Amino acid sequence: MSIQQRRERERADRHRLIVATARDLAEAEGWDAVTTRKLAQLVEYSQPVLYSHFKDRDAIVAAVAIEGFVELTAQLHQARTAHESPERALRAFAETYLEFARTRPALYDAMFLQPIGEAFNEAEPSFVELVAALEPLIGATDVETYAETVWCALHGIAALTKGDRLRAGYEEARLDRLLERFHV
């Protein structure tokens, strides 16, 4: 291995460490706790080293969000394709989306609530999975608008549940009402 290859590998390792540490810290203490100063202490590198990898804190959050979109898309794809019935595939998609938001609140927050700029474009494959889940149920009738509406509803349920703004014990009933339109 050349010196250049070793340096590139070490840089990639530092990058992954910073992103993983930011994610862990956010899950433990919330995004307000994630500062470049605190990250530098936790990863045992100076702040200038962090800034050599990321422009600012928002860029770190965006990197976390991008990882989240990859994970979410993989889980949504697996949920959707595990069922032959289009109705069951859509329900599995919705349940997986809400479970992801519930079990990874800081990651979900990075993906959908924090300022991440163009990194939000990485959500497109997740949206494509939703379109694929809806298409067999509604045909070609402006499936993307339906998908946007369902996504908005799922996001609303996720955000309001996280904020304890919805009645406890009605999670399944809410999902039932949402999916009734698709005879699920």
For each residue, the residues with C-beta under 8 A, 3 or more apart:
1: 5 6 9
2: 5 6
3: 6 7
4: 7 8
5: 1 2 8 9
6: 1 2 3 9 10
7: 3 4 10 11
8: 4 5 11 12
9: 1 5 6 12 13
10: 6 7 13 14
11: 7 8 14 15 53
12: 8 9 15 16
13: 9 10 16 17
14: 10 11 17 18 43 45 49 53
15: 11 12 18 19 53 63
16: 12 13 19 20
17: 13 14 20 21 43
18: 14 15 21 22 39 43 45 50 53 54 60 63
19: 15 16 22 23 60 63 64 67
20: 16 17 23 24
21: 17 18 24 25 39 42 43
22: 18 19 25 26 34 39 60 61 63 64
23: 19 20 26 27 64 67 106 107 110
24: 20 21 27 28
25: 21 22 28 29 33 34 38 39 42
26: 22 23 29 30 31 33 34 64 106 107 109 110
27: 23 24 104 105 106 107
28: 24 25 33
29: 25 26 32 33 34
30: 26 33 34 106
31: 26 34 61 106 109 110 114
32: 29
33: 25 26 28 29 30 38
34: 22 25 26 29 30 31 38 39 57 60 61
35: 38 39 57
36: 39 40 47 50 51 56 57 60
37: 40 41 47
38: 25 33 34 35 41 42
39: 18 21 22 25 34 35 36 42 43 50 60
40: 36 37 43 45 46 47 49 50
41: 37 38 44
42: 21 25 38 39
43: 14 17 18 21 39 40 50
44: 41
45: 14 18 40 49 50
46: 40 49 50
47: 36 37 40 50 51
48: 51 52
49: 14 40 45 46 52 53
50: 18 36 39 40 43 45 46 47 53 54 60
51: 36 47 48 54 55 56
52: 48 49
53: 11 14 15 18 49 50
54: 18 50 51 57 59 60 63
55: 51 58 59
56: 36 51 59 60
57: 34 35 36 54 60 61
58: 55 61 62 114 115 116 117
59: 54 55 56 62 63
60: 18 19 22 34 36 39 50 54 56 57 63 64
61: 22 31 34 57 58 64 65 110 114 115 116
62: 58 59 65 66 110 116 117 119
63: 15 18 19 22 54 59 60 66 67 119
64: 19 22 23 26 60 61 67 68 107 110
65: 61 62 68 69 107 110 111 114 116 119 120 122
66: 62 63 69 70 119 122
67: 19 23 63 64 70 71 107
68: 64 65 71 72 104 107 108 110 111
69: 65 66 72 73 111 122 123 125 126
70: 66 67 73 74 122
71: 67 68 74 75 100 107
72: 68 69 75 76 97 100 111 126
73: 69 70 76 77 125 126 129
74: 70 71 77 78
75: 71 72 78 79 96 100
76: 72 73 79 80 93 96 97 126 129 130
77: 73 74 80 81 129
78: 74 75 81 82 96
79: 75 76 82 83 89 92 93 95 96
80: 76 77 83 89 90 92 93 129 132 133
81: 77 78 89
82: 78 79 89 92
83: 79 80 88 89 92
84: 88 89
85: 88 89
86: 89 90 133 136 137
87: 90 91 137 179 182 183 184
88: 83 84 85 91 92 184
89: 79 80 81 82 83 84 85 86 92 93 133 136
90: 80 86 87 93 94 133 134 137 179 182 184
91: 87 88 94 95 175 179 184
92: 79 80 82 83 88 89 95 96
93: 76 79 80 89 90 96 97 129 130 133
94: 90 91 97 98 150 154 175 178 179
95: 79 91 92 98 99 175
96: 75 76 78 79 92 93 99 100
97: 72 76 93 94 100 101 154 158
98: 94 95 101 102 154 157 158 161 171 175
99: 95 96 102 103
100: 71 72 75 96 97 103 104 108
101: 97 98 104 105 108 158 159 161 162
102: 98 99 105 158 161 162
103: 99 100
104: 27 68 100 101 107 108
105: 27 101 102 108 109 162
106: 23 26 27 30 31 109 110
107: 23 26 27 64 65 67 68 71 104 110 111
108: 68 100 101 104 105 111 112 113 158 162
109: 26 31 105 106 112 113 114
110: 23 26 31 61 62 64 65 68 106 107 113 114 116
111: 65 68 69 72 107 108 114 116 123
112: 108 109 155 159
113: 108 109 110 159
114: 31 58 61 65 109 110 111
115: 58 61
116: 58 61 62 65 110 111 119 120
117: 58 62 120
118: 121
119: 62 63 65 66 116 122
120: 65 116 117 123
121: 118 124
122: 65 66 69 70 119 125
123: 69 111 120 126 127
124: 121 127 128
125: 69 73 122 128 129
126: 69 72 73 76 123 129 130
127: 123 124 130 131 147 151
128: 124 125 131 132
129: 73 76 77 80 93 125 126 132 133
130: 76 93 126 127 133 134 147 150 151
131: 127 128 134 135 143 144 147
132: 80 128 129 135
133: 80 86 89 90 93 129 130 136 137
134: 90 130 131 137 138 143 146 147 150 182
135: 131 132 138 139 140 143
136: 86 89 133
137: 86 87 90 133 134 182 183 184
138: 134 135 141 143 146 182
139: 135 143
140: 135 143
141: 138 146
142: 145 146
143: 131 134 135 138 139 140 146 147
144: 131 147 148
145: 142 148 149
146: 134 138 141 142 143 149 150
147: 127 130 131 134 143 144 150 151
148: 144 145 151 152
149: 145 146 152 153
150: 94 130 134 146 147 153 154 178
151: 127 130 147 148 154 155
152: 148 149 155 156
153: 149 150 156 157 178
154: 94 97 98 150 151 157 158 178
155: 112 151 152 158 159
156: 152 153 159 160
157: 98 153 154 160 161 166 171 174 175 178
158: 97 98 101 102 108 154 155 161 162
159: 101 112 113 155 156 162 163
160: 156 157 163 165 166
161: 98 101 102 157 158 164 165 166 171
162: 101 102 105 108 158 159
163: 159 160
164: 161
165: 160 161
166: 157 160 161 170 174
167: 170
168:
169:
170: 166 167 173 174
171: 98 157 161 174 175
172: 175 176
173: 170 176 177
174: 157 166 170 171 177 178
175: 91 94 95 98 157 171 172 178 179
176: 172 173 179 180
177: 173 174 180
178: 94 150 153 154 157 174 175 181
179: 87 90 91 94 175 176 182 184
180: 176 177 183 184
181: 178
182: 87 90 134 137 138 179
183: 87 137 180
184: 87 88 90 91 137 179 180
